[in-house]
Amino acid sequence: MSSVKSLKPSNFRWSICGLLFIATTINYLDRQVLSLTWKDFIQPEFHWNNNDYGNITALFSIFYAISMLFAGKFVDWMDTKKGFLWAIFIWSIGAILHAFCGIATSGILTGNWLVGFAESKEIIGTLNNISLVTSTSVTLFIFARFVLAVGEAGNFPAAIKTTAEYFPKKDRAFSTSIFNAGATVGALAAPVTIPFIAKSMGWEMAFIIIGALGFVWMGLWIFYYKKPHQHPKVNEHELAYIQQDQDDVVETMSDEPQKKMSLKQAFGYRQTWAFIFGKFMTDGVWWFYLFWTPAYLSSVYGMDSTQSALPLFVLYMITLVSIVGGWLPKYFVDKKGMNPYAGRMRAMLIFAFFPLLALVAQPAGSISYWIPVLIIGVAGAAHQAWSANIFSTVGDMFPKKAIATITGIGGMAGGIGSFLINKGSGLLFDHAHKAWTTVNGVPLLEKFPQYAEERLPDNLFEQLKNSGAVVSDGIDKGYMIIFSICAVAYLIAWFVMKSLVPKYKIIKE
């Protein structure tokens, strides 16, 4: 405990929260580089289609899902400081690996390994076997995404565990909403930085520069983090505030190794299954908006990555409203006298109604692309508010020794949901691109039946339009279907969670 005697509580816990915010910002910046570079920079080089990109993002989700299951146990085993350091080290390496996929493709297919980024692109451009270029590059990007996923899976279990160490239960949703806003800020910063780095320095440098930020954060974490009862910047009054929940005091103060909750034990609780279902139904929605919105603006409205920078910036700026997600349950607890779980579930029900606006996003887009941009922004804000609270339900009901494990299990479920929506979206959009597109009022596949079983050429639609044909791309119908799924996911999740855990019940085993 700090030796400083002061009548005024210190506020160092918010500095720790700030570090969690920065880590989450970097996490989402690294995750966004691919979505903001593939359409304009990577696709022309490797000839990807929507399904190829969908496979990469879907497999990232499943790698992330499986890693989350073990990341929570890993963080509980290594404890917070070392666990977080390993996580961000691995994901930073994974982020930078993406930059070398072009060189590796050149090396594998032609034997030219010792080349630069520009030279590898020239070599790949001379190859006639486009399908081999595509499959090789996709495989390499999948490997890079695998390394990224393994590391990034540790961020939320470690951050939630840190929050439980430094904040009392009534403040955890608010502190979680602050660090979780890093996801929004990362997504916000990405479109106004990454496409311009890629355009001026090459897409490879976008991965390298953004990936290197993680190593800077590691130095800050090593310097600043200690357990609150060991930290010289936490005085006795702040420590008393942190430990105001009586069931937490002994657990926090003890330096003795504690018996961890096994996965078998964890799956035996209804509270675990409520968290699993809530994450499964809703995580994929955010990941869909994160990974596919740049492609949506490109496919439906013809924007390149620099033209979409402002709409994406505005969209993610709106999601910053999600900080209300931490304040609202605190209001219900402090002002309405509810227990933490009841206040959180009341707030989550309110947030679950906002995504319903996505039902009108695509139809209203015929008026202006700004309407779906604003609606997706509101839906994204609702998700982040929901997310801050669903994470905090774990700290409400489980002991600290189990928090990272339960968070990891829920993250695995969210990753599986994300895999399904990303893989399904890629398949659906390519199907809609072919089956629901018309050329001069005639279905595309009636006019060009050879493409029923073949890939569409990269510039087919552009060539048709240049020849004077009127092309109505059916991909907007595919987006309408996915938007509708995203719209209702939260209400379904809430009702199932409430039926599994109708009342507040703390697990003390």
N, C-alpha and C positions, 0 to 999 in steps of 0.2 A: 504493500500500500504506500501511496505517496507520503513522504514525510512533511509535505507542505501543509501548514495549518492555516486555513482561511475560512472565513465565515461565508464567503461567496462560493457556490459550486463552480468548478471548472466546467468547460464545455468541450473537452477534447473529443468526446464521442462523435461530434459532428465533423471533426477533421478526418476521423476514420471513415465516416460515411462518405466524405468527399473523395477519399481514395477508392472506395468501392464504386462511386459514380464514374471516376476516371477509367477504372478497369473495365466497367461495362461499356463505356463509350468506345474504348479501343476494341473491345470484343465485337461490337456491332459495326465499326468501321471495317475491320478485317473481313467480316462476313459479307459486307456490301460491295466490296471491290469487284467481284465477279459479275454481280447483277447489273452493275453500271458500265461494264466494259465489254460484255460478251456480244451484244447486238452490233455495235459500231466497230469494234476493234478485233475481237477474237473470232466471231462468226465468219467474217470474210477470209480470215487466214486459214481456218480449219474446216469451214463448210458445215457448221452445225445447223440443226433445225431445232424447233421447240422441244421435240422429244429428247434430243441429245442433252439440251440444257436441263430439261425436266429430270432426266436420269441422274445428272450430276447433283442437282439440288436435292432430289429425293434420297439418293444414297448418302449425301451429307447428313440428311435428317436421320436416317437409320443408324449411321455411324454415331451420330450425336446421341441418339436414343440409347443405344447399347452402352456407350461410354458413360452416360449419365448414371446408369445403374451402378457402375463401379466407381465413378468419380466421387459420389457421395461417401461410399465406404472408404475410398482412398483419403479423402479430406478428413474424415473422422479418425482414420488410422494415423496419418501424418500430422494431424492437427492443423489449425488454420494457417499459420504462417508458412510452413514448408509446403503444405498442400496447394496454396494459392500460387506460390512461386513456381512450382513445377507446372501448374496448369498454364500460366501465361507464357512461360518459356516454350512449352511444346506448341501452343497455338501460334506464337510468333514465328517459330521455325516453319510451321505449316503454311502460314500466310505467305512467307517469302518463297517457299518452294514453287508456288504457282507461276512465278516469274520465269522459271527455268523449264516449263513444259514445252515451249517452242523449241528450245535447244535440244531437249531430250527427244522430241519427235523427229527432229532432223538427224540426231545421232542414231536412233533406232532404225530409221528407214533408209538412211544413206551412208551411215558410218561417219558422218561429219559431226564430231562432238565438240571440238575445240573451236567454236565459232561464237560470234556475238549475237545479240538479239536481232539486229537488222539482217545480218547474213543468214541466220537460220530461217527467217521469214522468206528471203529470196530463194533459198534452197527448197523449202516446202512448196513455194509457188511453181517450181519447175516439175513437180511430181504429177503424173497423170492419174494415178490411182487415188481418186478423191475419197473413196470409201475407206481406204486404208489410213489415209491422213486423218480422217474423222475419227475412226475407231481408236487409233493410237493416241491421238491428242485427248480424246474423252477419257480414256483409261488413265492417262497421266494426271489429268485434272482431278479425277476421282481419287487417286492416291493422295494428291496434295490436300483435297478436301477431307480425306480420312485423318490425316495428321492434324489438320485444323480442328476437326470435330472432337478428336480425343482431348486436345488441350482446352478448347472452349467449354467442354462439358463440365469442367471444374469450376467455372466462374460462379454460377448461381449457388451451387451447394456451399462453396467457400464464403460467398457474400452473405447468404442467409445465416450461416453459422456465426459469422462475425457480427451480424446485426443482433442475433440472440445473445451474444456475449456483451454487447455494448449498450443495449437498449431494453427498458422494461417492456412488458407485453403491450401496454396501451400505446406505446410509441413506435412499435415495430412496423406497422403498416405505413406510417408516415416516413420513417427512415428508409424502408424498402422502396416506397414510391420515389424517394429522392435518388437513391442509387439506380433504381430501375429506369429513371428518366434518362440515364446514360444511354440506354437503348435508343431512345428518341433522339438525343443529341448526336449520337453516332450516325443514326440514319439521316439526321438533319444536315450534318457536316459533309456526309459522303457525296451527295449530288453536286455540291458547290466546290468540291475539291478534286475528287477522283477522276471525273471525265476530263477535266482540264489538265491534270497531271498526265493522263494517258494521251491526250491530244498533243501536248507539247514535248513529252519525254518518252512516250511509248507506254503501252499498257503494262509492260513488265515492271517499269519503275513505280507504277501505282501500287502494285503488290509489295514491292520492296520497301518503299517509304512508309506506307501505312503499317506494314508488318514490324518495322523497326521500333515503333512507338512502345511496344510491349516491353522491350528491354529497358527503356527509360523508367517505366512504371515499377519494374522490379527493384530498382535502386531505391525508390521512394518507400516501397513496402518494407524492405529490409531495414531501413532507417527508422520508420515511424511505428511499426506495429509491435505491440506487446499485449498480453492479457490485461484487462482493465485494472485488476487488483495488483498488478506488477508494474504498471506504467507510472513513471514519475510525473507525468502531466495530468493524471487523473487524481484529484484530491479526494479526501474522505467524504465530502458532501456529494460530489458527483457519483462516487462509488456507491454511496447509500441510495441515491436516486436510481442508479442502474439496477441495483439489487433489491428494489422495493417489492418484487414478487417473492414471497417467502419461500416458495418451492424451488427458487433458483439459487438461493444464497449459498447453500452447502455445496451444490454442484459447481458453482462458479469459483468459489474460494479453494476448492480442493485441487491440489496439484497431483493427487494420486491417480494412476491410470484407472479408468472406469471400464466396466464390462460394456461392450457395445451391443446394440440391438442387432440381432441376426435378421437376414432377409426373410427367413421363415416366420419369425415373430412379427416382423413388420407387415407381412401380407395377411396376418391373422386379424388385423384391426379394420373395422368398417371405416375409420377415419382415413386410413391409407387408401382404401378403394375410392372414397369420395374425392380425395386429392388426385388419384390416378385418372378418374373419369373426367374431372374438370380440366386437367391438363391435356388429356387426349383430345377432347372436343374443341379446345380453344387455341392451343399453341400453334396449330397449323394455320389458323386464320392469320395471325400476325406474320408468320413466315411467308405465307402466300403474298400478303401485301408487300413485305420486305423484298422478296425475290422477284416478283412478277410485275409490280407496278411500273418500273422503268420499261419493261417489255410491252406492257399494256399501252402506255403512251406512245410507244414506237409503232406497234402493230395496228392500233385502232386510229390514232391521230397523226401518225407519220412523223413524230418528233425524233430527232437524234439525241444523244446523251447530253449535249450541251444545251439544246433547246428545252429539254425536260428538266433542267436544273432548277429553274424558278418554281414550276409547279410542284416538284418534289420537295423543295425547300419549304414552301408554304404548307404542303401536306403534313410534313413532319413537325413544323412549327405548331400546327394545331394540336398535335398529339402531346405537346408539353402541358396541355390542360390536365393531363392525367395525374398531375401532382395532387389534384383534388381527391384522387383515389385514396390517398393516405389520410387526408384531413377528415373526410366524411365519416368513416367508422369511429375515429377518435371523438367526433362530435356526438355520435350516438352513445358512446360509452360514457363520456364526461357529462353531457347535458341530459341525456335520456335515461341514464342509469342501466344501460344494457351491459351484459357480459361481452367480452371481446369477440367471441364467436358469433353471437347474435347480431352485434353491431356490424361485423364484417359481412355477414350474409345479407343483411338488409341493404348495405351499400352495394354489394355485388348484384343484387336483383335490379337495382336502379341502373347500374352500368350495363346490364344485359339487354336492356331495351334499345339502347342507342345504335348497336350494329344493325338493327332492322332497317335503318336508312339505306343500307347497301342494296336493298331490293329495288330501289329506283335509280341507283347510280348509273347503270348502263343506258336505260331508256332516256334519262335526263341528259346524258352526254350528247345527244343529238342537238341540244340547244347550245351547250358550250362544254368544252372539256373541263372547265373549272368546276362544274357541278360534281362530276364523279371525284375530282381531286379533293374538293372540300368534304364530300361524304366519306371518302376513304380516310381522310384526316380525322374526322369525328369518330369513325369506327376504330381507328388506330388508338385514339386517346382513350376510348372506352376499354379497349383491350388492355392497355397498359395500366389503367386504374384497376381493372379486374385482376390483372396479373400480380400487382403489388399485394392485393388482399388474399388471393389464393395461396401465394407463398407464405403469407403471415399466418394462415390457418394452421400451418405445420408447427410454428413456434407456439401458437396458442395451446395446442393439444398434446404435443410430444415433448419429452425431456430433451435437454440440449444434446445429450450423447447420441440421440437418434436423428437430429434435425437434418444433417447433411445426407444421411442415408435415405430418409423419406423424401427429401427434395430430389435426390438422384433418381429414385423410383418414379416420381411424378414426371421428372424431366424425360425419362425413358418413354413414358406413355405419351408425353407431348411430342417427342421425336417421331414416334410411330405414326401419330396423327399427321404430323408434318410430312412424313414420307408419303403417306397416302394422298394428301392433297397436292403435293408437288409432282409426284409421278402421274397422278390422274390428270392434273392440269396440262402437263406436257402432251400426253396422249390426246386429251380432248381438244386442245388448241390446234394440233396438227390435223386431227380429224375434221374439225370445223373449217380449217383452212382449205381442205380439199372438198369435203362433202357438202358444205353449206355456202360455198362461194359461187357466184354467178358471173358469167362474162357475156355482156350484152343480153342479160336476162336468161341466159341458158346456163344450167348447172355446169360447173367447171369439168366434172368428170364425164359428162356427156360429150363435151367438146374435146376433151383430151383424156380418153379412157385409159391411155397407157400409164397415167399417173396414179391409177387406183392402187397399184402395188409398188410403185416407185416413189422415190423422193422427188419433191418438186424442185426444179432447178432454182438456184439462189435468187436470180433476178427475173423470174418468170412474170410476176405481176407487174413489175416495172416495165418490162418489154411490151406486155400487152397494152398497158396504159399509153406508152409512147407510140404504139401503132394506131391509137385512136379508139381502142375498145373501152367500154364502160365496165369496170371491175368492181363488184360489190363483195368485199371480203367477209366471209362468214365467221371469222374468228370472234367478232363481237358477241355472237350468240353463245360461244363457248365461255366467254368471260361472264355473261349474264348468269349462266348456270352456276359457276363457282361463286360469284357474288351472293347468290341466293343461299347457297350452303353456308357461307360465312355469316350471313345475316341471322340465321336461326340457331347457330351453334351454342351461343351463350345461354339462352333461355333453357334449352334442353339440358345443358350441363348443370345449371343452377338447380333445376327441379330434381335431377337425379342425386346431386350432392346433398340436397336438403332431405331427401327421402332416406339416404344412407346414414346421415348424422343429423337428426332433427334437433338435438339439443347439445349444449356445450358439455363436453366430458373430457377431462384431462387424463392422459395415460401416464402413470407414474412408475411403471415397471422398468 
